[in-house]
Amino acid sequence: MKYLFLAKIGECKVKTTARELSTLLPQMLATSPESLDLILPYVQELLEDPSTSVLAAWHLFDPMAKVLGPQKTSKTLLEPVVKLYDYAASNENGLASSETGNKHVKLYHRSFLLQLIIRLGLKVFLDNFVAPLVEAVGGYRDLTQSEYGQHHHRSEFRNKSSHLKYVSYNEHAVAL
């Protein structure tokens, strides 16, 4: 019961912020582009908080990235969004439990992935999101903790996954 109450509060925080940002961002841009630095830490906090992270990405990433531009978006919002894919894969945090449903499925939705490509740029998207997407589609996310070590960080696992960088076809290795 407590979890549902906290989830509802998180949802209200994100949706209220999204509603207010729709009117606030144009006003902030008209007065001073530097004023975005006032709201950015709050949006980052919502992206990093496990109870609001997925909803914040879904509702706040695109409007913020639209006004920030690709370079500043990469610098300020890329890391929290990449971490969401690591959290989505982790069964050890509370986010992957059956109580929360499948809210992380939104991270793999076509419309959200297109927002990432457009707002971050194709190169940044390919550099940061191809491995998690291939892992999710290919079933690499189904590994148990004992298969890759209980305290092994997901990004280390991803960086060491050489099987994603080469494809062998008729005894000819092709680099991807």
C-alpha positions, -999 to +999 in steps of 0.1 A: +000+000+000+028+024+009+045+017-025+013+026-044+010+058-024+046+068-032+041+059-069+010+081-071+029+110-055+057+105-080+033+104-109+017+137-097+051+153-095+060+144-130+027+152-146+024+185-128+060+194-139+052+184-175+020+205-176+038+235-161+068+232-184+046+234-215+039+271-206+070+279-186+097+268-211+086+293-239+085+321-213+120+312-200+134+310-235+119+344-244+134+361-213+168+344-210+181+310-223+202+308-191+171+306-170+168+270-181+196+262-157+171+269-129+147+241-139+173+216-152+184+202-118+148+195-109+142+176-141+175+157-136+164+148-101+131+134-114+151+114-140+174+099-114+147+091-088+136+055-092+100+062-084+097+089-111+124+081-136+105+063-163+076+088-162+100+117-162+118+104-192+085+098-210+069+132-202+099+155-197+128+144-218+114+157-252+103+192-241+135+198-222+157+184-250+139+205-275+149+237-258+183+226-247+195+214-281+215+182-288+248+192-273+235+204-239+210+175-238+239+151-243+258+168-215+230+170-190+203+144-197+221+115-214+236+099-184+203+096-164+185+083-194+212+057-202+210+046-165+173+040-170+181+012-194+204-003-168+178-001-141+152-016-165+175-046-169+182-050-132+161-074-112+178-065-080+161-031-077+125-026-068+116-013-102+115-046-119+091-061-095+056-073-104+041-046-081+052-018-105+040-035-137+059-031-169+065+006-168+100+002-182+085-011-215+079+026-223+117+030-227+116+006-256+086+022-273+092+033-309+081+069-302+104+073-272+134+058-292+127+083-320+127+111-295+161+100-283+174+098-319+161+133-328+170+151-296+204+135-290+215+130-326+220+097-343+257+092-335+251+097-297+221+074-298+240+047-316+270+051-293+249+048-261+217+028-268+224+001-294+239-023-269+211-021-243+185-025-271+203-055-287+206-070-252+169-065-245+158-079-279+184-107-279+176-120-244+209-110-228+189-093-201+177-127-189+210-136-174+209-144-137+230-125-113+252-156-108+260-158-145+279-124-146+287-118-109+265-104-083+282-071-080+290-067-117+279-033-130+257-034-161+277-009-181+309-029-175+291-060-187+279-041-218+314-027-225+329-061-223+303-077-245+325-082-276+298-105-290+278-075-299+306-059-320+313-086-345+291-109-366+305-140-381+290-150-414+305-179-434+338-177-415+342-139-423+341-116-393+324-083-400+328-054-377+295-036-369 
